[in-house]
Amino acid sequence: MWSRAAAAAALLALAACRAPPSEPRFPSAHRDVAPIVGDAFSTEDARDRVGEAEEVMVLAGIRPGMSVADVGAGEGYYTVRLAPVVGAKGRVLAEDIQPEVRDALSDRVQRERLDNVAVKLGTPDNPMLPGQSFDRIFLVHMYHEVQSPYAFLWHAREGLKPGGEMILVDSDRPVKQHGIPPAQAKCEFAALGLLPVKFNVLSSREVYFMAFRAAGTRPEPHNIQPCRS
């Protein structure tokens, strides 16, 4: 019969075999990361007066029947404006990482009877998007708050349909001032094989629009080359 020590060792080895695989290791940001200041970027009336959402949706080529994801949706400013544009045959997935924000947005979606909108909870490093499901993935005024941008983009990229686009809307200013310079964003997206296909400065002048498409295969986490700010 086995000794107690041998039996314990066998049990530990068996447990190790059954343990889930460890999470991949990603490069750190190598730059500042802005703190999350809340789920509201500005009042909706003030944003409507600037007309940013309409301008962004036109640049992004949003059409009826599309499937789109609003990542870091917050109070749902873009979510509720995307829903009527994609129409009854389209779909909007609104994601946030804070349970209380997700719940408030779910209440809003039900209250406004947006039957083509689903709301889900993600994590800071992973928006938990279903694979190859979206024509457009929106990252609006939130990317500069992502703590682990390479992990985040590595996961988010998998949500794009073939030929789909990831849409970045952000302010051209230092990260500490809640923006990210376009050159820095372009470098970080390129590290994940996401290449720019369109760039526009919006009417508000400080805010820019950039659309990216996936090129080639997604790099393994240990092969990602981080940018240096």
VENUR-V11229 format. One record per residue. RES is the residue in one small letter. SS is DSSP state (hx for helix, st for strand, lp for the rest). PSI is psi in degrees with one decimal (* if undefined). BURIAL is b if it has 24 or more other ideal C-beta (glycine too) atoms within 12 Angstrom, else e. Layout:
BEGIN
res->RES ss->SS psi->PSI burial->BURIAL
res->RES ss->SS psi->PSI burial->BURIAL
END
This chain:
BEGIN
res->m ss->lp psi->151.9 burial->e
res->w ss->lp psi->148.9 burial->e
res->s ss->lp psi->163.6 burial->e
res->r ss->hx psi->-38.0 burial->e
res->a ss->hx psi->-42.1 burial->e
res->a ss->hx psi->-39.7 burial->e
res->a ss->hx psi->-41.4 burial->e
res->a ss->hx psi->-42.1 burial->e
res->a ss->hx psi->-40.0 burial->e
res->a ss->hx psi->-40.8 burial->e
res->l ss->hx psi->-40.2 burial->e
res->l ss->hx psi->-41.5 burial->e
res->a ss->hx psi->-40.4 burial->e
res->l ss->hx psi->-40.7 burial->e
res->a ss->hx psi->-39.0 burial->e
res->a ss->hx psi->-38.7 burial->e
res->c ss->hx psi->-34.2 burial->e
res->r ss->hx psi->-7.3 burial->e
res->a ss->lp psi->144.4 burial->e
res->p ss->lp psi->151.4 burial->e
res->p ss->lp psi->146.5 burial->e
res->s ss->lp psi->151.8 burial->e
res->e ss->lp psi->141.7 burial->e
res->p ss->lp psi->151.7 burial->e
res->r ss->lp psi->130.5 burial->e
res->f ss->lp psi->154.5 burial->b
res->p ss->lp psi->151.4 burial->b
res->s ss->lp psi->172.1 burial->e
res->a ss->lp psi->-32.5 burial->b
res->h ss->lp psi->30.1 burial->e
res->r ss->lp psi->174.5 burial->b
res->d ss->lp psi->154.0 burial->e
res->v ss->lp psi->127.7 burial->b
res->a ss->lp psi->143.3 burial->b
res->p ss->lp psi->151.1 burial->e
res->i ss->lp psi->122.3 burial->e
res->v ss->lp psi->-5.4 burial->e
res->g ss->lp psi->173.8 burial->e
res->d ss->lp psi->-4.0 burial->b
res->a ss->lp psi->121.5 burial->e
res->f ss->lp psi->-39.2 burial->b
res->s ss->lp psi->174.3 burial->b
res->t ss->lp psi->147.8 burial->e
res->e ss->hx psi->-36.0 burial->e
res->d ss->hx psi->-41.8 burial->e
res->a ss->hx psi->-39.7 burial->e
res->r ss->hx psi->-36.4 burial->b
res->d ss->hx psi->-35.1 burial->e
res->r ss->hx psi->-32.9 burial->e
res->v ss->hx psi->-29.5 burial->e
res->g ss->lp psi->23.2 burial->e
res->e ss->hx psi->-45.5 burial->b
res->a ss->hx psi->-45.4 burial->b
res->e ss->hx psi->-42.4 burial->e
res->e ss->hx psi->-43.2 burial->b
res->v ss->hx psi->-43.0 burial->b
res->m ss->hx psi->-35.6 burial->b
res->v ss->hx psi->-46.6 burial->e
res->l ss->hx psi->-35.5 burial->b
res->a ss->lp psi->-8.1 burial->b
res->g ss->lp psi->37.7 burial->e
res->i ss->lp psi->129.8 burial->b
res->r ss->lp psi->161.0 burial->e
res->p ss->lp psi->140.6 burial->e
res->g ss->lp psi->-8.1 burial->e
res->m ss->lp psi->155.2 burial->b
res->s ss->st psi->124.4 burial->b
res->v ss->st psi->152.7 burial->b
res->a ss->st psi->133.0 burial->b
res->d ss->st psi->96.5 burial->b
res->v ss->st psi->131.2 burial->b
res->g ss->lp psi->46.1 burial->b
res->a ss->lp psi->-24.4 burial->b
res->g ss->lp psi->-128.8 burial->b
res->e ss->lp psi->-6.3 burial->b
res->g ss->lp psi->23.4 burial->b
res->y ss->hx psi->-49.9 burial->b
res->y ss->hx psi->-36.3 burial->b
res->t ss->hx psi->-50.9 burial->b
res->v ss->hx psi->-17.4 burial->b
res->r ss->hx psi->-27.6 burial->b
res->l ss->hx psi->-36.7 burial->b
res->a ss->hx psi->-50.1 burial->b
res->p ss->hx psi->-24.2 burial->e
res->v ss->hx psi->-42.9 burial->b
res->v ss->hx psi->-22.1 burial->b
res->g ss->lp psi->-175.8 burial->e
res->a ss->lp psi->-28.8 burial->e
res->k ss->lp psi->-4.4 burial->e
res->g ss->lp psi->174.5 burial->b
res->r ss->st psi->142.9 burial->b
res->v ss->st psi->127.4 burial->b
res->l ss->st psi->119.0 burial->b
res->a ss->st psi->124.6 burial->b
res->e ss->st psi->142.7 burial->b
res->d ss->st psi->163.2 burial->b
res->i ss->lp psi->-4.2 burial->b
res->q ss->lp psi->119.6 burial->b
res->p ss->hx psi->-39.8 burial->e
res->e ss->hx psi->-32.5 burial->e
res->v ss->hx psi->-44.3 burial->b
res->r ss->hx psi->-43.5 burial->b
res->d ss->hx psi->-41.0 burial->e
res->a ss->hx psi->-39.1 burial->e
res->l ss->hx psi->-38.4 burial->b
res->s ss->hx psi->-42.2 burial->b
res->d ss->hx psi->-41.7 burial->e
res->r ss->hx psi->-43.5 burial->b
res->v ss->hx psi->-42.5 burial->b
res->q ss->hx psi->-41.0 burial->e
res->r ss->hx psi->-38.4 burial->e
res->e ss->lp psi->3.9 burial->e
res->r ss->lp psi->50.6 burial->e
res->l ss->lp psi->86.7 burial->b
res->d ss->lp psi->-15.0 burial->e
res->n ss->lp psi->14.5 burial->b
res->v ss->st psi->133.2 burial->b
res->a ss->st psi->149.8 burial->b
res->v ss->st psi->135.8 burial->b
res->k ss->st psi->163.6 burial->b
res->l ss->st psi->131.4 burial->b
res->g ss->lp psi->-168.8 burial->b
res->t ss->st psi->164.8 burial->b
res->p ss->lp psi->-31.9 burial->b
res->d ss->lp psi->-7.8 burial->b
res->n ss->st psi->112.8 burial->b
res->p ss->lp psi->-2.8 burial->b
res->m ss->lp psi->45.1 burial->b
res->l ss->lp psi->139.3 burial->b
res->p ss->lp psi->141.7 burial->e
res->g ss->lp psi->140.2 burial->e
res->q ss->lp psi->49.8 burial->e
res->s ss->lp psi->-11.6 burial->b
res->f ss->st psi->136.2 burial->b
res->d ss->st psi->-33.8 burial->b
res->r ss->st psi->138.5 burial->b
res->i ss->st psi->118.5 burial->b
res->f ss->st psi->130.4 burial->b
res->l ss->st psi->93.8 burial->b
res->v ss->st psi->114.8 burial->b
res->h ss->lp psi->39.4 burial->b
res->m ss->lp psi->-20.3 burial->b
res->y ss->hx psi->-33.4 burial->b
res->h ss->hx psi->-12.2 burial->b
res->e ss->hx psi->-3.2 burial->b
res->v ss->lp psi->121.7 burial->b
res->q ss->lp psi->-37.1 burial->b
res->s ss->lp psi->80.4 burial->b
res->p ss->hx psi->-34.0 burial->b
res->y ss->hx psi->-39.5 burial->b
res->a ss->hx psi->-43.9 burial->b
res->f ss->hx psi->-49.6 burial->b
res->l ss->hx psi->-33.6 burial->b
res->w ss->hx psi->-43.9 burial->b
res->h ss->hx psi->-44.1 burial->b
res->a ss->hx psi->-35.3 burial->b
res->r ss->hx psi->-33.7 burial->b
res->e ss->lp psi->-16.8 burial->b
res->g ss->lp psi->-13.6 burial->b
res->l ss->st psi->136.9 burial->b
res->k ss->st psi->159.8 burial->b
res->p ss->st psi->126.7 burial->e
res->g ss->st psi->-2.0 burial->e
res->g ss->st psi->166.6 burial->b
res->e ss->st psi->141.7 burial->b
res->m ss->st psi->127.2 burial->b
res->i ss->st psi->119.2 burial->b
res->l ss->st psi->125.8 burial->b
res->v ss->st psi->119.9 burial->b
res->d ss->st psi->174.0 burial->b
res->s ss->st psi->140.4 burial->b
res->d ss->lp psi->81.3 burial->b
res->r ss->lp psi->168.9 burial->e
res->p ss->lp psi->150.7 burial->e
res->v ss->hx psi->-39.2 burial->b
res->k ss->hx psi->-20.1 burial->e
res->q ss->hx psi->24.2 burial->e
res->h ss->lp psi->56.6 burial->b
res->g ss->lp psi->-174.2 burial->b
res->i ss->lp psi->129.2 burial->b
res->p ss->lp psi->139.9 burial->b
res->p ss->hx psi->-37.8 burial->b
res->a ss->hx psi->-37.9 burial->e
res->q ss->hx psi->-45.2 burial->b
res->a ss->hx psi->-44.0 burial->b
res->k ss->hx psi->-40.2 burial->b
res->c ss->hx psi->-44.8 burial->b
res->e ss->hx psi->-41.2 burial->b
res->f ss->hx psi->-39.1 burial->b
res->a ss->hx psi->-30.9 burial->b
res->a ss->lp psi->-20.6 burial->b
res->l ss->lp psi->12.9 burial->b
res->g ss->lp psi->25.4 burial->b
res->l ss->st psi->110.8 burial->b
res->l ss->st psi->140.7 burial->e
res->p ss->st psi->137.2 burial->b
res->v ss->st psi->-10.4 burial->b
res->k ss->st psi->140.3 burial->b
res->f ss->st psi->131.3 burial->e
res->n ss->st psi->141.0 burial->b
res->v ss->st psi->128.7 burial->e
res->l ss->lp psi->171.2 burial->b
res->s ss->lp psi->-28.5 burial->e
res->s ss->lp psi->-6.3 burial->b
res->r ss->lp psi->-43.3 burial->e
res->e ss->lp psi->-21.3 burial->e
res->v ss->st psi->139.8 burial->b
res->y ss->st psi->160.9 burial->b
res->f ss->st psi->132.2 burial->b
res->m ss->st psi->132.9 burial->b
res->a ss->st psi->137.9 burial->b
res->f ss->st psi->146.4 burial->b
res->r ss->st psi->149.5 burial->b
res->a ss->st psi->135.5 burial->b
res->a ss->lp psi->131.2 burial->e
res->g ss->lp psi->-168.3 burial->e
res->t ss->lp psi->154.0 burial->e
res->r ss->lp psi->129.1 burial->b
res->p ss->lp psi->149.5 burial->b
res->e ss->lp psi->146.5 burial->e
res->p ss->hx psi->-40.5 burial->e
res->h ss->hx psi->-10.7 burial->e
res->n ss->hx psi->-2.0 burial->e
res->i ss->lp psi->128.2 burial->b
res->q ss->lp psi->106.9 burial->e
res->p ss->lp psi->153.0 burial->b
res->c ss->lp psi->151.5 burial->b
res->r ss->lp psi->120.9 burial->e
res->s ss->lp psi->* burial->e
END
